[in-house]
Amino acid sequence: MRVKDVMTIKIVRISPDNSVRQAAKMMLDNQVSGIPVVDDDGHLLGIISEGDLIRRTELGTEATLAEKAMPAKDRASAYVKRSSWRVGDAMTSELVTIDEDASLTRVAQLMQERGIKRIPVTRAGQLVGIVSRADLLQGILVAGQDQTAAGDEAIQRSITVRLGENTGLEGLDVKVTVADGMVHLWGNVETPECKRAARIVAESVRGVRGVVEHFPQLFP
């Protein structure tokens, strides 16, 4: 699936010349936690979010110790951001954006890497939507089922390959046998976490009717 398949296209937007108070009201009225900031031509300039607003002087927020240690120009920028009435001054302008044809995998990676909840979606520099963590849930709901071919041999091959794909089971030499759709797992797997991972790998393959573990038992 692509970003354009799940993104929200009915976007609440705001001008950089609107007030911070208006931005806060729009967030409350529309039950959103961030609003894209665009110019008169629809070009994306930044985003103003709850994170920007909770640092405002209206809430009694003052310069942090880290800010006080900054060079003068950086302290001035921080002051403007928390004190100016204009959205254009308070917004976050260093944006992460994504193209509408990007994969949901890439969206999830960006959100994890940057610690963000939403990403503006662009087409040729124009804002066309926004994709949030909630939108990614649609990808889970409509994800295609496993396409492993039918038959015990195909199931065994598929599980064996997947066991080595960043599962934490690499190097444990897990053996797999399959009989009438029942998977049997053997090997030097001792920790509960690794045992659980091996079971989930097997259960994720189409055609598996059950999983039997033959791993060593640990006793206190």
JOMO-V464051 format. One record per helix or strand of 3 or more residues. SS is the DSSP state (H for helix, E for strand). FROM is the first residue (numbers start at 1). TO is the last residue. If there is no record, write none. Layout:
SS_FROM_TO ; SS_FROM_TO
This chain:
H_3_6 ; H_20_30 ; E_34_38 ; E_43_49 ; H_50_53 ; H_57_59 ; H_65_68 ; H_72_83 ; H_87_90 ; E_97_99 ; H_104_114 ; E_118_123 ; E_126_132 ; H_133_141 ; H_152_163 ; E_175_179 ; E_182_186 ; H_192_203 ; E_210_213
